[in-house]
Amino acid sequence: MKCPFCNYEESKVIDSRPTDEGEKIRRRRECISCGKRFTTYEIIESVPIIVVKKDKSRQAFDRVKLFNGMLRACEKRPVSIEQMEKIVSEIEAELQNSLDREVTSVHIGELVMERLKTLDEVAYVRFASVYRQFKDINTFMDELAKLLGEK
């Protein structure tokens, strides 16, 4: 870390403390050359996840939108808010941990359906009906047949 007073390249850390609920680390440093003290902050660099929509437009990943979609699918079902938040957090973590900075909305939808299928089958079918844009009763029945066939 370069000293702001003498531009010397090396300093020693005297004190470190987390700030902003652990989002940043405040470090008190002392320049090895001139002995003056200064403060630095370290933050985790987060690269935004870009969602490529079906119409090829791009927008930043929004966990609130994902949660709201699941909330509509799970309405009046025995699925708790905590379970839905856990799924959203799992999906967000999976996307952050992947090397891809761009992800398709199709992929995100598949991740949601994968988790909803094991959590609540009715919520899964509701989500799938919107996500896969069922055109008629036959496509709806095909999805139900697949679900029943897996059992």
ROLUMPA-500530 format. One record per residue (C-alpha): residue in one letter; x negated, y negated, z negated. Coordinates in Angstrom, 1 decimal. Layout:
<pt residuo="A" x="X" y="Y" z="Z"/>
...
// end
This chain:
<pt residuo="M" x="0.0" y="0.0" z="0.0"/>
<pt residuo="K" x="-1.5" y="-3.3" z="1.1"/>
<pt residuo="C" x="-1.9" y="-6.0" z="-1.7"/>
<pt residuo="P" x="0.2" y="-9.1" z="-0.9"/>
<pt residuo="F" x="-2.5" y="-11.3" z="-2.5"/>
<pt residuo="C" x="-5.8" y="-10.1" z="-1.0"/>
<pt residuo="N" x="-4.6" y="-7.6" z="1.7"/>
<pt residuo="Y" x="-6.7" y="-4.9" z="0.2"/>
<pt residuo="E" x="-5.4" y="-1.5" z="1.3"/>
<pt residuo="E" x="-5.5" y="0.4" z="-2.0"/>
<pt residuo="S" x="-3.5" y="0.0" z="-5.2"/>
<pt residuo="K" x="-2.7" y="2.2" z="-8.1"/>
<pt residuo="V" x="0.8" y="2.9" z="-9.5"/>
<pt residuo="I" x="1.3" y="1.7" z="-13.0"/>
<pt residuo="D" x="5.0" y="2.5" z="-13.5"/>
<pt residuo="S" x="7.8" y="4.2" z="-11.5"/>
<pt residuo="R" x="11.5" y="4.0" z="-12.2"/>
<pt residuo="P" x="14.6" y="5.0" z="-10.3"/>
<pt residuo="T" x="17.0" y="2.2" z="-9.4"/>
<pt residuo="D" x="20.4" y="2.0" z="-7.8"/>
<pt residuo="E" x="21.6" y="5.4" z="-9.2"/>
<pt residuo="G" x="18.5" y="7.1" z="-7.9"/>
<pt residuo="E" x="18.7" y="5.8" z="-4.4"/>
<pt residuo="K" x="15.5" y="3.8" z="-4.7"/>
<pt residuo="I" x="12.3" y="4.1" z="-6.7"/>
<pt residuo="R" x="10.8" y="0.9" z="-8.1"/>
<pt residuo="R" x="7.0" y="1.1" z="-8.4"/>
<pt residuo="R" x="4.8" y="-1.4" z="-10.3"/>
<pt residuo="R" x="1.4" y="-1.5" z="-8.7"/>
<pt residuo="E" x="-2.0" y="-3.0" z="-9.4"/>
<pt residuo="C" x="-4.5" y="-3.9" z="-6.7"/>
<pt residuo="I" x="-7.8" y="-2.1" z="-7.1"/>
<pt residuo="S" x="-9.7" y="-5.1" z="-5.6"/>
<pt residuo="C" x="-8.2" y="-8.2" z="-7.2"/>
<pt residuo="G" x="-6.4" y="-6.7" z="-10.1"/>
<pt residuo="K" x="-3.1" y="-8.5" z="-9.5"/>
<pt residuo="R" x="0.2" y="-6.7" z="-9.9"/>
<pt residuo="F" x="3.1" y="-6.4" z="-7.5"/>
<pt residuo="T" x="6.3" y="-4.4" z="-7.1"/>
<pt residuo="T" x="7.4" y="-2.1" z="-4.3"/>
<pt residuo="Y" x="10.6" y="-0.2" z="-3.6"/>
<pt residuo="E" x="10.8" y="3.2" z="-1.9"/>
<pt residuo="I" x="14.0" y="4.3" z="-0.2"/>
<pt residuo="I" x="15.0" y="7.4" z="1.6"/>
<pt residuo="E" x="15.1" y="6.8" z="5.3"/>
<pt residuo="S" x="18.3" y="8.0" z="6.6"/>
<pt residuo="V" x="18.8" y="8.3" z="10.3"/>
<pt residuo="P" x="22.5" y="8.0" z="11.3"/>
<pt residuo="I" x="24.3" y="10.9" z="12.9"/>
<pt residuo="I" x="25.9" y="9.9" z="16.1"/>
<pt residuo="V" x="29.1" y="11.7" z="17.1"/>
<pt residuo="V" x="29.7" y="12.2" z="20.9"/>
<pt residuo="K" x="33.4" y="12.2" z="21.4"/>
<pt residuo="K" x="35.3" y="14.2" z="24.1"/>
<pt residuo="D" x="35.4" y="11.0" z="26.3"/>
<pt residuo="K" x="31.6" y="10.8" z="26.0"/>
<pt residuo="S" x="31.8" y="7.7" z="23.8"/>
<pt residuo="R" x="29.5" y="7.6" z="20.8"/>
<pt residuo="Q" x="30.1" y="6.4" z="17.2"/>
<pt residuo="A" x="28.4" y="6.8" z="13.9"/>
<pt residuo="F" x="29.5" y="9.8" z="11.8"/>
<pt residuo="D" x="32.2" y="8.8" z="9.3"/>
<pt residuo="R" x="32.9" y="11.2" z="6.4"/>
<pt residuo="V" x="36.1" y="9.3" z="5.6"/>
<pt residuo="K" x="37.5" y="10.1" z="9.0"/>
<pt residuo="L" x="36.6" y="13.8" z="8.6"/>
<pt residuo="F" x="38.1" y="13.9" z="5.1"/>
<pt residuo="N" x="41.4" y="12.2" z="6.4"/>
<pt residuo="G" x="41.7" y="14.8" z="9.1"/>
<pt residuo="M" x="41.4" y="17.6" z="6.6"/>
<pt residuo="L" x="43.8" y="15.8" z="4.2"/>
<pt residuo="R" x="46.5" y="15.8" z="6.9"/>
<pt residuo="A" x="45.9" y="19.5" z="7.6"/>
<pt residuo="C" x="46.0" y="20.4" z="3.9"/>
<pt residuo="E" x="49.0" y="18.3" z="3.0"/>
<pt residuo="K" x="51.4" y="20.2" z="0.7"/>
<pt residuo="R" x="49.0" y="23.1" z="0.6"/>
<pt residuo="P" x="47.2" y="24.5" z="-2.5"/>
<pt residuo="V" x="43.9" y="22.9" z="-1.5"/>
<pt residuo="S" x="42.4" y="20.5" z="-4.0"/>
<pt residuo="I" x="40.8" y="17.2" z="-3.2"/>
<pt residuo="E" x="37.6" y="18.6" z="-4.7"/>
<pt residuo="Q" x="37.6" y="21.6" z="-2.3"/>
<pt residuo="M" x="38.1" y="19.2" z="0.6"/>
<pt residuo="E" x="35.3" y="16.9" z="-0.6"/>
<pt residuo="K" x="33.0" y="19.9" z="-1.0"/>
<pt residuo="I" x="33.7" y="20.9" z="2.6"/>
<pt residuo="V" x="33.0" y="17.4" z="3.9"/>
<pt residuo="S" x="29.8" y="17.2" z="1.9"/>
<pt residuo="E" x="28.7" y="20.7" z="3.2"/>
<pt residuo="I" x="29.3" y="19.6" z="6.8"/>
<pt residuo="E" x="27.6" y="16.3" z="6.3"/>
<pt residuo="A" x="24.5" y="18.0" z="4.7"/>
<pt residuo="E" x="24.4" y="20.6" z="7.5"/>
<pt residuo="L" x="24.5" y="17.8" z="10.1"/>
<pt residuo="Q" x="21.8" y="15.8" z="8.3"/>
<pt residuo="N" x="19.6" y="18.9" z="8.0"/>
<pt residuo="S" x="19.8" y="19.7" z="11.6"/>
<pt residuo="L" x="17.2" y="18.2" z="13.9"/>
<pt residuo="D" x="19.9" y="16.8" z="16.2"/>
<pt residuo="R" x="20.7" y="13.2" z="15.7"/>
<pt residuo="E" x="23.7" y="13.5" z="18.1"/>
<pt residuo="V" x="26.4" y="16.0" z="17.6"/>
<pt residuo="T" x="29.6" y="16.6" z="19.5"/>
<pt residuo="S" x="33.0" y="16.1" z="17.9"/>
<pt residuo="V" x="33.7" y="19.7" z="19.2"/>
<pt residuo="H" x="30.9" y="21.0" z="17.0"/>
<pt residuo="I" x="32.2" y="19.1" z="13.9"/>
<pt residuo="G" x="35.7" y="20.4" z="14.5"/>
<pt residuo="E" x="34.4" y="24.0" z="14.7"/>
<pt residuo="L" x="32.6" y="23.6" z="11.4"/>
<pt residuo="V" x="35.8" y="22.3" z="9.8"/>
<pt residuo="M" x="37.9" y="25.2" z="11.2"/>
<pt residuo="E" x="35.3" y="27.7" z="10.1"/>
<pt residuo="R" x="35.6" y="26.6" z="6.5"/>
<pt residuo="L" x="39.4" y="26.0" z="6.5"/>
<pt residuo="K" x="40.0" y="29.5" z="7.9"/>
<pt residuo="T" x="38.6" y="31.1" z="4.7"/>
<pt residuo="L" x="40.2" y="28.4" z="2.4"/>
<pt residuo="D" x="43.8" y="28.2" z="3.7"/>
<pt residuo="E" x="45.1" y="29.7" z="6.9"/>
<pt residuo="V" x="48.1" y="27.3" z="7.2"/>
<pt residuo="A" x="45.7" y="24.3" z="6.9"/>
<pt residuo="Y" x="43.5" y="26.0" z="9.5"/>
<pt residuo="V" x="46.3" y="26.4" z="12.0"/>
<pt residuo="R" x="47.4" y="22.8" z="11.4"/>
<pt residuo="F" x="43.9" y="21.5" z="12.0"/>
<pt residuo="A" x="43.4" y="23.7" z="15.0"/>
<pt residuo="S" x="46.7" y="22.6" z="16.5"/>
<pt residuo="V" x="45.6" y="19.0" z="16.6"/>
<pt residuo="Y" x="41.9" y="19.7" z="17.2"/>
<pt residuo="R" x="42.5" y="22.1" z="20.1"/>
<pt residuo="Q" x="45.4" y="20.1" z="21.4"/>
<pt residuo="F" x="47.9" y="22.9" z="21.7"/>
<pt residuo="K" x="49.9" y="22.2" z="24.8"/>
<pt residuo="D" x="52.8" y="24.6" z="24.2"/>
<pt residuo="I" x="54.0" y="27.3" z="21.9"/>
<pt residuo="N" x="52.0" y="30.0" z="23.8"/>
<pt residuo="T" x="48.6" y="28.5" z="23.0"/>
<pt residuo="F" x="49.8" y="28.2" z="19.4"/>
<pt residuo="M" x="50.9" y="31.8" z="19.3"/>
<pt residuo="D" x="47.5" y="32.9" z="20.9"/>
<pt residuo="E" x="45.7" y="31.2" z="18.0"/>
<pt residuo="L" x="48.0" y="32.9" z="15.5"/>
<pt residuo="A" x="47.4" y="36.2" z="17.2"/>
<pt residuo="K" x="43.6" y="35.7" z="16.9"/>
<pt residuo="L" x="43.9" y="34.8" z="13.3"/>
<pt residuo="L" x="46.1" y="37.9" z="12.6"/>
<pt residuo="G" x="43.7" y="40.1" z="14.6"/>
<pt residuo="E" x="40.8" y="39.1" z="12.4"/>
<pt residuo="K" x="42.6" y="40.4" z="9.4"/>
// end
